[in-house]
Amino acid sequence: MIDREQVLHVAKLARLRLDEAEVEAMAGELSGILGHVDRIADLDLEGVEPTSHVVHLENVLRADQPWTSMPPEVALASAPEPFEGAFRAPSPQADAD
């Protein structure tokens, strides 16, 4: 069984804040998951082939080739014009000024 301290430790690693009800719920959920993992670990899988892919995959990605990027003006040509009050991320160049 996962205890409260372990749940809080995992939540801290994930940068999550949990209230008391969530801590209790997560303790139960995580304990259930570990129980399933234990049951799977008890299975005799000797001679069982991995089944992650039904077909053999080899060299399925294209070769990495240099490519000229699209100019920003072309990429943004059909984008809508910003409207009054719309959020707009500041340009990194604005910080340099």
N, CA, C and O atoms as CSV, one atom per row, in Angstrom:
chain,resi,resn,atom,element,x,y,z
A,1,MET,N,N,0.853,-1.190,0.000
A,1,MET,CA,C,0.000,0.000,0.000
A,1,MET,C,C,0.891,1.244,0.000
A,1,MET,O,O,1.845,1.339,0.772
A,2,ILE,N,N,0.574,2.162,-0.850
A,2,ILE,CA,C,1.289,3.440,-0.906
A,2,ILE,C,C,0.778,4.319,0.233
A,2,ILE,O,O,-0.431,4.460,0.418
A,3,ASP,N,N,1.690,4.904,0.987
A,3,ASP,CA,C,1.253,5.756,2.085
A,3,ASP,C,C,1.248,7.227,1.681
A,3,ASP,O,O,1.677,7.603,0.591
A,4,ARG,N,N,0.751,8.029,2.592
A,4,ARG,CA,C,0.585,9.466,2.353
A,4,ARG,C,C,1.905,10.141,1.995
A,4,ARG,O,O,1.949,10.970,1.086
A,5,GLU,N,N,2.985,9.793,2.702
A,5,GLU,CA,C,4.291,10.418,2.463
A,5,GLU,C,C,4.788,10.117,1.051
A,5,GLU,O,O,5.349,10.988,0.385
A,6,GLN,N,N,4.580,8.885,0.600
A,6,GLN,CA,C,5.020,8.519,-0.753
A,6,GLN,C,C,4.234,9.286,-1.817
A,6,GLN,O,O,4.805,9.733,-2.811
A,7,VAL,N,N,2.935,9.436,-1.609
A,7,VAL,CA,C,2.116,10.208,-2.551
A,7,VAL,C,C,2.595,11.654,-2.590
A,7,VAL,O,O,2.732,12.235,-3.666
A,8,LEU,N,N,2.845,12.225,-1.442
A,8,LEU,CA,C,3.316,13.615,-1.393
A,8,LEU,C,C,4.686,13.759,-2.051
A,8,LEU,O,O,4.962,14.771,-2.696
A,9,HIS,N,N,5.540,12.757,-1.893
A,9,HIS,CA,C,6.859,12.798,-2.529
A,9,HIS,C,C,6.720,12.772,-4.053
A,9,HIS,O,O,7.358,13.564,-4.747
A,10,VAL,N,N,5.894,11.870,-4.570
A,10,VAL,CA,C,5.683,11.793,-6.023
A,10,VAL,C,C,5.042,13.090,-6.528
A,10,VAL,O,O,5.423,13.595,-7.584
A,11,ALA,N,N,4.089,13.623,-5.796
A,11,ALA,CA,C,3.452,14.879,-6.195
A,11,ALA,C,C,4.469,16.014,-6.230
A,11,ALA,O,O,4.431,16.858,-7.126
A,12,LYS,N,N,5.368,16.036,-5.267
A,12,LYS,CA,C,6.403,17.081,-5.240
A,12,LYS,C,C,7.313,16.956,-6.457
A,12,LYS,O,O,7.663,17.960,-7.078
A,13,LEU,N,N,7.700,15.711,-6.803
A,13,LEU,CA,C,8.544,15.509,-7.984
A,13,LEU,C,C,7.851,15.990,-9.257
A,13,LEU,O,O,8.497,16.500,-10.172
A,14,ALA,N,N,6.528,15.821,-9.306
A,14,ALA,CA,C,5.754,16.238,-10.477
A,14,ALA,C,C,5.292,17.692,-10.364
A,14,ALA,O,O,4.600,18.202,-11.245
A,15,ARG,N,N,5.680,18.351,-9.270
A,15,ARG,CA,C,5.298,19.743,-9.015
A,15,ARG,C,C,3.782,19.912,-8.986
A,15,ARG,O,O,3.221,20.833,-9.578
A,16,LEU,N,N,3.146,18.989,-8.277
A,16,LEU,CA,C,1.697,19.030,-8.102
A,16,LEU,C,C,1.365,19.374,-6.662
A,16,LEU,O,O,2.081,18.991,-5.737
A,17,ARG,N,N,0.281,20.095,-6.485
A,17,ARG,CA,C,-0.235,20.349,-5.146
A,17,ARG,C,C,-1.526,19.557,-5.010
A,17,ARG,O,O,-2.448,19.714,-5.810
A,18,LEU,N,N,-1.584,18.712,-4.002
A,18,LEU,CA,C,-2.759,17.884,-3.783
A,18,LEU,C,C,-3.396,18.237,-2.451
A,18,LEU,O,O,-2.699,18.437,-1.456
A,19,ASP,N,N,-4.728,18.313,-2.433
A,19,ASP,CA,C,-5.388,18.487,-1.139
A,19,ASP,C,C,-5.533,17.115,-0.491
A,19,ASP,O,O,-5.185,16.104,-1.102
A,20,GLU,N,N,-6.039,17.068,0.726
A,20,GLU,CA,C,-6.094,15.807,1.477
A,20,GLU,C,C,-6.926,14.746,0.767
A,20,GLU,O,O,-6.558,13.571,0.772
A,21,ALA,N,N,-8.038,15.141,0.160
A,21,ALA,CA,C,-8.886,14.175,-0.554
A,21,ALA,C,C,-8.136,13.590,-1.746
A,21,ALA,O,O,-8.243,12.396,-2.024
A,22,GLU,N,N,-7.378,14.429,-2.448
A,22,GLU,CA,C,-6.608,13.955,-3.603
A,22,GLU,C,C,-5.468,13.037,-3.166
A,22,GLU,O,O,-5.158,12.067,-3.857
A,23,VAL,N,N,-4.842,13.333,-2.026
A,23,VAL,CA,C,-3.776,12.471,-1.508
A,23,VAL,C,C,-4.339,11.084,-1.213
A,23,VAL,O,O,-3.726,10.078,-1.574
A,24,GLU,N,N,-5.491,11.022,-0.566
A,24,GLU,CA,C,-6.117,9.733,-0.256
A,24,GLU,C,C,-6.494,8.989,-1.534
A,24,GLU,O,O,-6.271,7.783,-1.642
A,25,ALA,N,N,-7.065,9.705,-2.501
A,25,ALA,CA,C,-7.464,9.079,-3.764
A,25,ALA,C,C,-6.243,8.546,-4.509
A,25,ALA,O,O,-6.267,7.429,-5.025
A,26,MET,N,N,-5.179,9.341,-4.564
A,26,MET,CA,C,-3.966,8.920,-5.279
A,26,MET,C,C,-3.301,7.733,-4.601
A,26,MET,O,O,-2.746,6.869,-5.278
A,27,ALA,N,N,-3.348,7.677,-3.275
A,27,ALA,CA,C,-2.774,6.530,-2.561
A,27,ALA,C,C,-3.476,5.252,-2.993
A,27,ALA,O,O,-2.827,4.235,-3.236
A,28,GLY,N,N,-4.794,5.300,-3.088
A,28,GLY,CA,C,-5.550,4.133,-3.537
A,28,GLY,C,C,-5.275,3.787,-4.983
A,28,GLY,O,O,-5.086,2.617,-5.317
A,29,GLU,N,N,-5.249,4.792,-5.847
A,29,GLU,CA,C,-4.996,4.566,-7.274
A,29,GLU,C,C,-3.605,3.984,-7.503
A,29,GLU,O,O,-3.451,2.998,-8.224
A,30,LEU,N,N,-2.602,4.591,-6.894
A,30,LEU,CA,C,-1.230,4.112,-7.083
A,30,LEU,C,C,-1.046,2.710,-6.499
A,30,LEU,O,O,-0.323,1.895,-7.073
A,31,SER,N,N,-1.676,2.425,-5.389
A,31,SER,CA,C,-1.605,1.081,-4.815
A,31,SER,C,C,-2.229,0.065,-5.764
A,31,SER,O,O,-1.700,-1.034,-5.933
A,32,GLY,N,N,-3.351,0.427,-6.384
A,32,GLY,CA,C,-3.989,-0.459,-7.356
A,32,GLY,C,C,-3.098,-0.717,-8.557
A,32,GLY,O,O,-3.010,-1.848,-9.035
A,33,ILE,N,N,-2.441,0.316,-9.046
A,33,ILE,CA,C,-1.532,0.168,-10.192
A,33,ILE,C,C,-0.392,-0.773,-9.837
A,33,ILE,O,O,-0.059,-1.672,-10.609
A,34,LEU,N,N,0.210,-0.567,-8.662
A,34,LEU,CA,C,1.311,-1.439,-8.248
A,34,LEU,C,C,0.846,-2.878,-8.052
A,34,LEU,O,O,1.608,-3.814,-8.294
A,35,GLY,N,N,-0.394,-3.060,-7.618
A,35,GLY,CA,C,-0.952,-4.401,-7.501
A,35,GLY,C,C,-1.043,-5.085,-8.859
A,35,GLY,O,O,-0.726,-6.267,-8.985
A,36,HIS,N,N,-1.477,-4.340,-9.877
A,36,HIS,CA,C,-1.535,-4.889,-11.239
A,36,HIS,C,C,-0.142,-5.227,-11.752
A,36,HIS,O,O,0.047,-6.260,-12.394
A,37,VAL,N,N,0.823,-4.378,-11.481
A,37,VAL,CA,C,2.199,-4.636,-11.907
A,37,VAL,C,C,2.718,-5.915,-11.247
A,37,VAL,O,O,3.388,-6.717,-11.898
A,38,ASP,N,N,2.420,-6.110,-9.976
A,38,ASP,CA,C,2.836,-7.331,-9.281
A,38,ASP,C,C,2.215,-8.569,-9.924
A,38,ASP,O,O,2.884,-9.590,-10.087
A,39,ARG,N,N,0.944,-8.478,-10.284
A,39,ARG,CA,C,0.275,-9.623,-10.926
A,39,ARG,C,C,0.926,-9.937,-12.269
A,39,ARG,O,O,1.102,-11.106,-12.610
A,40,ILE,N,N,1.282,-8.914,-13.030
A,40,ILE,CA,C,1.930,-9.136,-14.325
A,40,ILE,C,C,3.312,-9.739,-14.116
A,40,ILE,O,O,3.723,-10.624,-14.866
A,41,ALA,N,N,4.032,-9.266,-13.103
A,41,ALA,CA,C,5.370,-9.780,-12.824
A,41,ALA,C,C,5.339,-11.263,-12.442
A,41,ALA,O,O,6.328,-11.970,-12.635
A,42,ASP,N,N,4.225,-11.733,-11.907
A,42,ASP,CA,C,4.102,-13.143,-11.513
A,42,ASP,C,C,3.845,-14.075,-12.694
A,42,ASP,O,O,3.951,-15.292,-12.543
A,43,LEU,N,N,3.510,-13.536,-13.862
A,43,LEU,CA,C,3.215,-14.377,-15.018
A,43,LEU,C,C,4.479,-15.041,-15.556
A,43,LEU,O,O,5.563,-14.458,-15.529
A,44,ASP,N,N,4.323,-16.255,-16.038
A,44,ASP,CA,C,5.432,-16.969,-16.676
A,44,ASP,C,C,5.442,-16.573,-18.147
A,44,ASP,O,O,4.596,-17.027,-18.917
A,45,LEU,N,N,6.376,-15.746,-18.537
A,45,LEU,CA,C,6.448,-15.247,-19.906
A,45,LEU,C,C,7.605,-15.859,-20.679
A,45,LEU,O,O,8.014,-15.335,-21.715
A,46,GLU,N,N,8.126,-16.955,-20.181
A,46,GLU,CA,C,9.226,-17.638,-20.852
A,46,GLU,C,C,8.783,-18.062,-22.249
A,46,GLU,O,O,7.784,-18.766,-22.400
A,47,GLY,N,N,9.513,-17.640,-23.256
A,47,GLY,CA,C,9.221,-18.015,-24.631
A,47,GLY,C,C,8.136,-17.182,-25.300
A,47,GLY,O,O,7.813,-17.421,-26.463
A,48,VAL,N,N,7.574,-16.227,-24.603
A,48,VAL,CA,C,6.540,-15.374,-25.206
A,48,VAL,C,C,7.231,-14.265,-25.981
A,48,VAL,O,O,8.031,-13.513,-25.424
A,49,GLU,N,N,6.923,-14.168,-27.259
A,49,GLU,CA,C,7.523,-13.142,-28.112
A,49,GLU,C,C,6.936,-11.775,-27.773
A,49,GLU,O,O,5.751,-11.672,-27.457
A,50,PRO,N,N,7.752,-10.729,-27.836
A,50,PRO,CA,C,7.213,-9.374,-27.652
A,50,PRO,C,C,6.167,-9.079,-28.719
A,50,PRO,O,O,6.309,-9.499,-29.868
A,51,THR,N,N,5.124,-8.362,-28.340
A,51,THR,CA,C,4.031,-8.092,-29.281
A,51,THR,C,C,3.776,-6.602,-29.461
A,51,THR,O,O,2.645,-6.197,-29.730
A,52,SER,N,N,4.796,-5.795,-29.318
A,52,SER,CA,C,4.579,-4.360,-29.440
A,52,SER,C,C,4.300,-3.941,-30.880
A,52,SER,O,O,3.614,-2.947,-31.117
A,53,HIS,N,N,4.831,-4.695,-31.839
A,53,HIS,CA,C,4.575,-4.403,-33.253
A,53,HIS,C,C,4.197,-5.704,-33.944
A,53,HIS,O,O,4.857,-6.727,-33.760
A,54,VAL,N,N,3.135,-5.662,-34.740
A,54,VAL,CA,C,2.718,-6.882,-35.427
A,54,VAL,C,C,3.531,-7.123,-36.686
A,54,VAL,O,O,3.570,-8.240,-37.201
A,55,VAL,N,N,4.178,-6.083,-37.179
A,55,VAL,CA,C,5.057,-6.238,-38.339
A,55,VAL,C,C,6.435,-5.720,-37.965
A,55,VAL,O,O,6.571,-4.832,-37.123
A,56,HIS,N,N,7.434,-6.273,-38.590
A,56,HIS,CA,C,8.805,-5.842,-38.315
A,56,HIS,C,C,9.009,-4.437,-38.891
A,56,HIS,O,O,8.745,-4.203,-40.071
A,57,LEU,N,N,9.471,-3.520,-38.069
A,57,LEU,CA,C,9.715,-2.146,-38.499
A,57,LEU,C,C,11.208,-1.890,-38.534
A,57,LEU,O,O,11.908,-2.074,-37.539
A,58,GLU,N,N,11.686,-1.464,-39.690
A,58,GLU,CA,C,13.098,-1.151,-39.823
A,58,GLU,C,C,13.243,-0.026,-40.831
A,58,GLU,O,O,12.690,-0.090,-41.929
A,59,ASN,N,N,13.984,1.000,-40.457
A,59,ASN,CA,C,14.218,2.151,-41.338
A,59,ASN,C,C,12.910,2.730,-41.870
A,59,ASN,O,O,12.758,2.932,-43.075
A,60,VAL,N,N,11.971,2.994,-40.969
A,60,VAL,CA,C,10.669,3.495,-41.397
A,60,VAL,C,C,10.625,5.016,-41.521
A,60,VAL,O,O,9.645,5.567,-42.022
A,61,LEU,N,N,11.670,5.692,-41.073
A,61,LEU,CA,C,11.718,7.146,-41.179
A,61,LEU,C,C,12.594,7.552,-42.352
A,61,LEU,O,O,13.548,6.860,-42.709
A,62,ARG,N,N,12.256,8.667,-42.931
A,62,ARG,CA,C,13.063,9.156,-44.049
A,62,ARG,C,C,14.444,9.549,-43.553
A,62,ARG,O,O,14.640,9.812,-42.366
A,63,ALA,N,N,15.370,9.586,-44.446
A,63,ALA,CA,C,16.713,10.037,-44.084
A,63,ALA,C,C,16.642,11.517,-43.706
A,63,ALA,O,O,15.891,12.281,-44.312
A,64,ASP,N,N,17.410,11.909,-42.724
A,64,ASP,CA,C,17.439,13.301,-42.313
A,64,ASP,C,C,18.175,14.112,-43.365
A,64,ASP,O,O,19.348,13.867,-43.648
A,65,GLN,N,N,17.471,15.084,-43.945
A,65,GLN,CA,C,18.067,15.900,-44.998
A,65,GLN,C,C,17.885,17.369,-44.661
A,65,GLN,O,O,16.836,17.760,-44.149
A,66,PRO,N,N,18.890,18.186,-44.940
A,66,PRO,CA,C,18.728,19.630,-44.723
A,66,PRO,C,C,17.594,20.165,-45.594
A,66,PRO,O,O,17.365,19.688,-46.706
A,67,TRP,N,N,16.896,21.157,-45.071
A,67,TRP,CA,C,15.747,21.696,-45.773
A,67,TRP,C,C,15.697,23.194,-45.531
A,67,TRP,O,O,15.912,23.648,-44.407
A,68,THR,N,N,15.419,23.958,-46.559
A,68,THR,CA,C,15.306,25.399,-46.410
A,68,THR,C,C,13.936,25.713,-45.814
A,68,THR,O,O,12.908,25.282,-46.336
A,69,SER,N,N,13.935,26.456,-44.733
A,69,SER,CA,C,12.677,26.803,-44.079
A,69,SER,C,C,11.888,27.793,-44.903
A,69,SER,O,O,12.444,28.542,-45.706
A,70,MET,N,N,10.580,27.784,-44.693
A,70,MET,CA,C,9.697,28.749,-45.342
A,70,MET,C,C,9.920,30.113,-44.699
A,70,MET,O,O,10.005,30.209,-43.475
A,71,PRO,N,N,10.015,31.160,-45.498
A,71,PRO,CA,C,10.170,32.496,-44.904
A,71,PRO,C,C,8.964,32.838,-44.026
A,71,PRO,O,O,7.842,32.458,-44.362
A,72,PRO,N,N,9.166,33.544,-42.913
A,72,PRO,CA,C,8.052,33.877,-42.018
A,72,PRO,C,C,6.918,34.615,-42.727
A,72,PRO,O,O,5.748,34.404,-42.408
A,73,GLU,N,N,7.253,35.470,-43.676
A,73,GLU,CA,C,6.217,36.221,-44.381
A,73,GLU,C,C,5.270,35.284,-45.131
A,73,GLU,O,O,4.062,35.516,-45.172
A,74,VAL,N,N,5.820,34.239,-45.715
A,74,VAL,CA,C,4.996,33.274,-46.449
A,74,VAL,C,C,4.168,32.451,-45.466
A,74,VAL,O,O,2.981,32.213,-45.694
A,75,ALA,N,N,4.790,32.020,-44.383
A,75,ALA,CA,C,4.091,31.200,-43.393
A,75,ALA,C,C,2.918,31.951,-42.763
A,75,ALA,O,O,1.895,31.344,-42.444
A,76,LEU,N,N,3.056,33.255,-42.582
A,76,LEU,CA,C,2.022,34.059,-41.929
A,76,LEU,C,C,1.111,34.791,-42.905
A,76,LEU,O,O,0.263,35.577,-42.484
A,77,ALA,N,N,1.271,34.547,-44.193
A,77,ALA,CA,C,0.513,35.291,-45.203
A,77,ALA,C,C,-0.993,35.153,-45.027
A,77,ALA,O,O,-1.716,36.123,-45.252
A,78,SER,N,N,-1.488,33.996,-44.638
A,78,SER,CA,C,-2.935,33.825,-44.519
A,78,SER,C,C,-3.414,33.892,-43.068
A,78,SER,O,O,-4.578,33.606,-42.789
A,79,ALA,N,N,-2.536,34.264,-42.153
A,79,ALA,CA,C,-2.933,34.396,-40.748
A,79,ALA,C,C,-3.786,35.645,-40.576
A,79,ALA,O,O,-3.565,36.641,-41.266
A,80,PRO,N,N,-4.759,35.609,-39.665
A,80,PRO,CA,C,-5.588,36.805,-39.456
A,80,PRO,C,C,-4.783,37.921,-38.814
A,80,PRO,O,O,-3.808,37.675,-38.104
A,81,GLU,N,N,-5.195,39.124,-39.069
A,81,GLU,CA,C,-4.553,40.280,-38.451
A,81,GLU,C,C,-4.914,40.305,-36.966
A,81,GLU,O,O,-6.039,39.960,-36.603
A,82,PRO,N,N,-3.983,40.705,-36.106
A,82,PRO,CA,C,-4.324,40.777,-34.682
A,82,PRO,C,C,-5.397,41.841,-34.452
A,82,PRO,O,O,-5.379,42.897,-35.084
A,83,PHE,N,N,-6.320,41.557,-33.553
A,83,PHE,CA,C,-7.369,42.521,-33.255
A,83,PHE,C,C,-7.061,43.223,-31.936
A,83,PHE,O,O,-6.231,42.754,-31.157
A,84,GLU,N,N,-7.715,44.322,-31.695
A,84,GLU,CA,C,-7.485,45.128,-30.499
A,84,GLU,C,C,-7.737,44.292,-29.252
A,84,GLU,O,O,-8.787,43.660,-29.137
A,85,GLY,N,N,-6.802,44.279,-28.327
A,85,GLY,CA,C,-6.949,43.550,-27.080
A,85,GLY,C,C,-6.470,42.114,-27.154
A,85,GLY,O,O,-6.504,41.404,-26.149
A,86,ALA,N,N,-6.017,41.664,-28.334
A,86,ALA,CA,C,-5.556,40.279,-28.461
A,86,ALA,C,C,-4.209,40.125,-27.774
A,86,ALA,O,O,-3.381,41.036,-27.794
A,87,PHE,N,N,-4.001,38.972,-27.171
A,87,PHE,CA,C,-2.713,38.704,-26.546
A,87,PHE,C,C,-1.683,38.479,-27.629
A,87,PHE,O,O,-1.951,37.814,-28.630
A,88,ARG,N,N,-0.534,39.022,-27.429
A,88,ARG,CA,C,0.548,38.833,-28.381
A,88,ARG,C,C,1.836,38.626,-27.604
A,88,ARG,O,O,2.186,39.440,-26.749
A,89,ALA,N,N,2.535,37.552,-27.893
A,89,ALA,CA,C,3.804,37.278,-27.200
A,89,ALA,C,C,4.818,38.335,-27.602
A,89,ALA,O,O,4.908,38.689,-28.777
A,90,PRO,N,N,5.573,38.839,-26.653
A,90,PRO,CA,C,6.571,39.857,-26.980
A,90,PRO,C,C,7.689,39.267,-27.822
A,90,PRO,O,O,8.057,38.104,-27.664
A,91,SER,N,N,8.210,40.068,-28.699
A,91,SER,CA,C,9.324,39.651,-29.553
A,91,SER,C,C,10.592,39.602,-28.708
A,91,SER,O,O,10.825,40.484,-27.880
A,92,PRO,N,N,11.413,38.567,-28.918
A,92,PRO,CA,C,12.685,38.508,-28.177
A,92,PRO,C,C,13.563,39.713,-28.486
A,92,PRO,O,O,14.379,40.117,-27.657
A,93,GLN,N,N,13.403,40.278,-29.654
A,93,GLN,CA,C,14.205,41.449,-30.029
A,93,GLN,C,C,13.805,42.669,-29.234
A,93,GLN,O,O,14.619,43.573,-29.045
A,94,ALA,N,N,12.556,42.719,-28.757
A,94,ALA,CA,C,12.090,43.871,-27.986
A,94,ALA,C,C,12.847,43.964,-26.647
A,94,ALA,O,O,13.090,45.056,-26.133
A,95,ASP,N,N,13.216,42.785,-26.091
A,95,ASP,CA,C,13.961,42.782,-24.823
A,95,ASP,C,C,15.381,43.322,-24.999
A,95,ASP,O,O,15.970,43.857,-24.059
A,96,ALA,N,N,15.921,43.179,-26.206
A,96,ALA,CA,C,17.302,43.591,-26.457
A,96,ALA,C,C,17.421,45.104,-26.581
A,96,ALA,O,O,18.509,45.658,-26.430
A,97,ASP,N,N,16.309,45.767,-26.854
A,97,ASP,CA,C,16.349,47.229,-27.052
A,97,ASP,C,C,16.544,47.974,-25.760
A,97,ASP,O,O,16.599,49.204,-25.758
